Amino acid sequence: MPVERRPSGELESTILAALWAADAPLTAGQVQGAIGAELARTTVTTILSRLHEKGTVARTRSGRGFAYTPTEDAAGLTARRMHSELRKDEDRGTVLARFVSQLSDEDERLLRELLDGEAG
């Protein structure tokens, strides 16, 4: 029976959640134990290496390997992804206009408050 592969983004999210929940840097083995998934340690190490290359996690030497910590919280990572997507299009005005037009009333109100310096 073939094993169903999960998208790498889902694996990254799962691993980041484990790092955010930890009160100290985690090694690949510790992350593997924390997520309780049937992932090979090499898979966890590969995902951690990719996250490090993206600047999403920092690493420090720990024995023969590394221990990893997230470089920002979930909200910071989402904001960075949004900026990255925005930079991909030359017509930023249209992208922003379409984004704003699709906001819920509550999100639009919050964005207005943030832009006016009233929230935060």
C-alpha positions as CSV (number, residue, x, y, z in Angstrom):
1,M,0.0,0.0,0.0
2,P,1.6,3.3,-1.1
3,V,2.1,6.0,1.5
4,E,0.3,9.2,0.6
5,R,2.7,12.1,0.3
6,R,1.8,15.3,2.0
7,P,2.6,18.7,0.4
8,S,5.9,20.2,1.6
9,G,4.0,23.3,2.8
10,E,2.0,21.2,5.1
11,L,5.1,19.5,6.5
12,E,6.8,22.9,7.0
13,S,3.7,24.2,8.8
14,T,3.7,21.1,11.1
15,I,7.4,21.5,11.9
16,L,7.1,25.2,12.5
17,A,4.2,24.6,14.9
18,A,6.4,22.2,16.9
19,L,9.2,24.8,17.0
20,W,6.8,27.6,18.1
21,A,5.4,25.4,20.9
22,A,8.9,24.6,22.2
23,D,10.6,26.6,24.9
24,A,14.0,25.9,23.5
25,P,15.7,25.1,20.2
26,L,15.0,21.6,18.9
27,T,17.1,19.1,17.0
28,A,15.6,17.2,14.1
29,G,15.1,14.2,16.3
30,Q,13.3,16.3,18.9
31,V,11.1,17.8,16.2
32,Q,10.4,14.3,14.9
33,G,9.3,13.2,18.4
34,A,7.2,16.4,19.0
35,I,5.2,16.1,15.8
36,G,4.4,12.4,16.4
37,A,4.2,11.8,12.7
38,E,5.6,8.8,11.0
39,L,8.2,10.8,9.2
40,A,11.7,9.7,8.7
41,R,14.3,11.8,10.6
42,T,15.9,12.5,7.2
43,T,12.7,14.0,6.0
44,V,12.4,16.2,9.1
45,T,16.1,17.2,8.6
46,T,15.4,18.1,4.9
47,I,12.4,20.2,5.8
48,L,14.4,22.0,8.5
49,S,17.3,22.6,6.1
50,R,14.8,24.1,3.6
51,L,13.3,26.3,6.3
52,H,16.8,27.5,7.2
53,E,17.6,28.3,3.6
54,K,14.4,30.4,3.4
55,G,15.4,32.2,6.6
56,T,12.4,30.9,8.5
57,V,14.5,29.1,11.1
58,A,17.9,29.7,12.6
59,R,20.2,26.9,13.6
60,T,23.0,26.4,16.1
61,R,25.4,23.5,16.5
62,S,24.1,20.8,18.8
63,G,26.5,17.9,19.0
64,R,27.0,16.5,15.5
65,G,23.9,18.2,14.1
66,F,21.9,21.4,14.6
67,A,19.2,22.7,16.9
68,Y,16.5,24.9,15.3
69,T,14.5,27.9,16.4
70,P,11.9,29.9,14.4
71,T,13.1,33.4,13.3
72,E,9.6,34.9,13.8
73,D,6.2,34.0,15.1
74,A,3.3,32.8,12.9
75,A,2.0,36.3,12.2
76,G,5.4,37.5,11.2
77,L,5.8,34.6,8.8
78,T,2.4,35.2,7.2
79,A,3.3,38.9,6.7
80,R,6.6,37.9,5.1
81,R,4.8,35.5,2.7
82,M,2.3,38.2,1.8
83,H,5.2,40.6,1.0
84,S,6.9,37.9,-1.0
85,E,3.7,37.4,-3.1
86,L,3.3,41.1,-3.6
87,R,6.9,41.5,-4.9
88,K,6.2,38.9,-7.6
89,D,3.8,41.2,-9.5
90,E,4.9,44.4,-11.2
91,D,1.3,45.9,-10.9
92,R,1.3,46.2,-7.1
93,G,-1.6,48.7,-7.2
94,T,-3.9,46.2,-8.9
95,V,-2.8,43.3,-6.6
96,L,-3.4,45.5,-3.5
97,A,-6.8,46.7,-4.8
98,R,-8.0,43.2,-5.5
99,F,-6.7,42.0,-2.1
100,V,-8.5,44.8,-0.3
101,S,-11.7,44.3,-2.3
102,Q,-11.8,40.7,-1.1
103,L,-11.4,41.6,2.6
104,S,-14.3,40.9,5.0
105,D,-15.9,44.0,6.5
106,E,-14.2,43.2,9.8
107,D,-10.7,42.8,8.2
108,E,-11.3,46.0,6.2
109,R,-12.1,47.9,9.4
110,L,-9.0,46.5,11.1
111,L,-6.8,47.5,8.1
112,R,-8.2,51.0,8.2
113,E,-7.4,51.3,11.9
114,L,-3.9,50.0,11.3
115,L,-3.3,52.4,8.5
116,D,-4.6,55.3,10.6
117,G,-2.4,54.2,13.5
118,E,-5.3,53.4,15.8
119,A,-4.6,49.7,16.3
120,G,-1.7,47.5,17.1
